[in-house]
Each structure stands twice: as structure tokens, then as C-alpha cells.
Amino acid sequence: MAGARIKILVCVMFIYSVSEMAAELNPEIEVVYDMLTRRIDSLVHDTNYLKSELDETKADFKSDLSAIVSRIENAEAKISAFTLNTDSREEDMTNYDVNVEVKRQLVAVRKMLAAEKALLRKMVDTLENKFRAFESEIRSQISLLNVSAGSSVDGLVHAITDHKLETNNSLMLTDIQIGKVRKDIEENREDLLDAITEVSQNILSKTRSELGSAKNELTRLINDERTEVLSKLVSVERTQENVESKFNQQISQLSKRILEEEDITVAFSARLVTERSHYGKNERIIFDHVDYSHGGGYSASTGIFTAPTSGTYIFTFNVESTSSGIAHVLLKIRNLTKTRVIATKGTDSNAGNAAVDYVWKGEQVWVQTSAFRDKYYIWPYRTTFNGVLID
């Protein structure tokens, strides 16, 4: 039973291959016919071209020959005319020596013309011989082309005929074999269907088994990957919690430090904006406009800075005089003079100084005029007083 099934499958494959071969034969025959047609057209074209060349050469040769003959005839006519003219002149000559010289020259001219005529005749004969040889060679080549074309065409026709016979015989044998195979298929149709069904079921069972194995393997890989991802997520969450805890702790410490620093930071900056004609001696300057104040301590109404906390402070001050006189001022800490400046008389004349000192909480600092003169001339705006707790 198994041998019969294999035989049926082989026959089916044979029928398919024969049908493919038959489909390929028709294009090959068409290609052969196309090659034969192009070859015949080429031979006809070459033959016509040689014939036209031969006709043109023959016409040119006839034209050249006519020109040569015409030249010879003209030369003979000139010789005859010259001879008649010479004979007429001989009758009029009385001098014997002159007559002899003229006759001698006449004989020389006749010999030269005769030699030229013989040369022209020889050239004509040579050209005729060459033309005959060329014509014979052309005709032999045309004959060879005709014979070659005839033999090529006959050979191609015989080859095509043989190819057709072989193809027909093969197709007849193929038809016979196809008929036998069809008969075998009809007789063993049920066996063939059973074989196909059995092969299909085997393939389907094998495919299902492979799919089941692949599914189980894929499920295992997914579960392993899921477990690993969950483990990593738990680890990341724990790490994130630790990081957040440390970050919150650092933020708390930093906030506490900032608050502590804000509590101990003291700074102010003030300037004079009120214009006066002059200041008296030992008179405190009231910087009535506060540009910045942190931590308190400076009073814009009195011009006095009262330290809100103990520490090391730095104080700077600047004074500008007028064209009316000088400005001489002092920096007073605990009512003691720490430093002084003098701005000379003149427009845009100013001077400044600074001092660093430890000031206890509640102690006062201010700027005042000197006691050397009764009047001091101070211009506002660039007259300033600043202080900062540095430690």
C-alpha cells in the first residue's frame, strides 16, 4: 500500500514537470523563428548593398573611360590640325634651313603625341582588366552569400523541423503517460486521499505538539521574567524609600540651619535724602531712607543702629560735600569714635570709610559731624550708612 502511494505521488510530480516543460517549449520555438527571420533579412540587405556598389562602380568606370577616349580624340584632332598648318607653312618657306628645322620639330611632336596616345591606351587596358577582376570578385562573393544564405536557411529549417518532430513525439509520449497516471489516480483515489489525510494528520499532530511545548516554554520564561521584575521593583521601592528618607532628613536639617541663620543674620543699608543748608558740630546724621533691613536694629527716625544680637559687625559710611564747604563726619560705637572721613569743599567731592568691631546686644552705633567747626555742608543721596553682622 505504501509503495502504491509513493508511486502516485511521483506520477503527480512528473505530470507537473512535463506541463512546465511544455510551457517552456513554445517560447524557445518563437526565439528560433525570430533568429531565422533576422538572419534572412540581414543576408538580403548585404546582397542588395553589394549590387548597388557594383552598379555605382560600373557607372564611374564608364564615365572615366569616356573622358579618356574624349581626351585621346582631342589630342588626335590637335595633331591633325597642327600637321595641316605645318604643310601650309612649308609652301611659303623659302629658306631651306628654316624648313628643315620646322620639319624636325614636327617629327618630334608627332612622336610625343604617339607616345602619349600609347600610354593612354595602356591605362585604359589596365583599368578594364582591374574592373573585370573586381566585377568577377563581387559576383563570386554574391554567389557565396546566396549559397551561405540558402544553406543557413535550409539548416535552420531542418533543425526547426527536427525540433518540432522531437517535441511532438515527446508530447505524444507525455500525453500517453499522463493518461496512464490519470487512470492510476482514478483507480487509487481513495488510497491517495487516505495517504494525504494521514500525512496531514501527522503534520498537524506534530505541529500541535511543538506549539504546546513552545507555549509551555514561553509561559515559563514569562513567569521567570515577571518574578525577576517584581523583585527588582521591590528593591527599587525600598531604595527609593531610603533615598526619600535621607532626602527628607537632609531637607529638615537644611531648613533648621537656614532658620537659625536667618535668626542670627542682621544687616541694614540706609541713605540721606533730606536736603539741609548745613549741619552743626557734633550733630547726628539721620539717614532717613532705608534701602534694606534684616533682623532689625536701625531706626530711620533717629539714625541710630541698636544691635539686636551680640557679634562681630562691619560698618561702612560715605559722605558727600557741597560747594559751600567741607563735610567732616565720625563713626561712633558705644559713643566712642572708631573712624572718620573728610570730604573737601566742591561739587561731587565725597569720602568714605569702614570699621569692624564686636558689638554687644543693645549697644548703639551712629554717624555724626565733627566738633572742629560750627558748620558742615553735606549733600544727600550719596551720603550712606551700612552695617552687617559677619560672626
Secondary structure, DSSP 8 states (H G I E B T S, - for coil): -HHHHHHHHHHHHHHHHHHHHHHHHHHHHHHHHHHHHHHHHHHHHHHHHHHHHHHHHHHHHHHHHHHHHHHHHHHHHHHHHHHHHHHHHHHH---HHHHHHHHHHHHHHHHHHHHHHHHHHHHHHHHHHHHHHHHHHHHHHHHHHHHHHHHHHHHHHHHHHHHHHHHHHHHHHHHHHHHHHHHHHHHTHHHHHHHHHHHHHHHHHHHHHHHHHHHHHHHHHHHHHHHHHHHHHHHHHHHHHHHHHHHHHHHHHHHHHHHHHHHH--EEEEE-----S-B-TT-B----EEEEEES--B-TTT--EE-SS-EEEEEEEEEEEBTTB-EEEEEEETTEEEEEEEE-SSTT-EEEEEEEEEE-TT-EEEEEE-SS-S-B-EEEEEEEEEEEE--
